[in-house]
Amino acid sequence: MSAITRQLLSNVKTLPPALQEEALHFVEFLTLKINQSTQSLARENNEPNGPKLAQLMTEIAQRGSAFQGIEDPAAWQREIRKDRPLPGRE
């Protein structure tokens, strides 16, 4: 058993049962997070998305209607990039 594991066990034993349960939930959360990250990396490594992205871009270009409604591209870009207040942070 590692020193960190011993320290964790020692500290958790001193907590009231409700907080021990909360510590357990946190460890379970971390385990899920690691598993999801591992699965996500595996998916990314096994499925290159370059060809799919190129296909989607070709399909959009073939429609001929992409960005058709934009009269002044420079003004549109300035408007899109304009800073706006974040919700709940006025």
N, C-alpha and C positions, 0 to 999 in steps of 0.2 A: 504494500500500500504506500502510495507516495505521501510526501509531507503535506502537500496541498489537500489531499483526500482526508488525511487524519485531522487537519485543521478544520476543514469543512464539517466533518462529523462532530468534532468537539464543539464547535460553535453552534451547530444545529441542535445538539442535545440540550443546550442551555436555553433554547427558545421555548415559549409556551406552545402547546399543540397547534393552535391556529396558525402561528407563524411558521412552524415546522411544515405544515401543509402548504403554506404559501411558498416556502423554499422549494418544496417538492414540485409544485406547479411551475416554478421558474426553471428548474432543471429540466423538466419535461419540455418546456417552451424552447430552451436552448438546444435540446436534442432534436426537436422538430426543425428548428432553424438550420441546423447543420445538415440534416437529411435533405431538406429542400434545396439548400445551396449546392450540395453534391449532385442531386438530381438535375438541377438547372445547368450546372457546368457540364454534366454528361450529355444533356440534350444539345447544348451549344456546340460541344466538340463533335458530336455525331451528325449534326444536321446543319451544314453550311447554308446560310440564307441568301448568299449572293445571287445565285441563279434565279431564285424565286423573286427577289427584289427586282432584278433586271426584267423579268417577265412582267411583273406588275407595272413597272414604269413604262414598258413598251405598250401594254394595254391602255394605259392612261393616255399616252401620246397618240395612239391610233384613234382614240375617240375624238380628238381635235377640239375638245371643249375645255380642257384644263386651263384655268386662269383666264378664260375668255371674258369674264365679267369685270376684269380689272382694267380700268381705263388709263390710270397713271401708275405704273409699277413702282416708281420711286415714292410717291405719296402713300401707296398701299404698304410698302415696306416700312416707312417711317411710322405709320399708324400701328402696324403689327408689333413693332419693336418698342413702342412707347411704354414706359413704366406705368404700372397701375397699382393701386393699393391692394394689398392682399386681404382677402375676406377675414374679418374679425380683427384686423390690425390697423384700424383707422388712426 
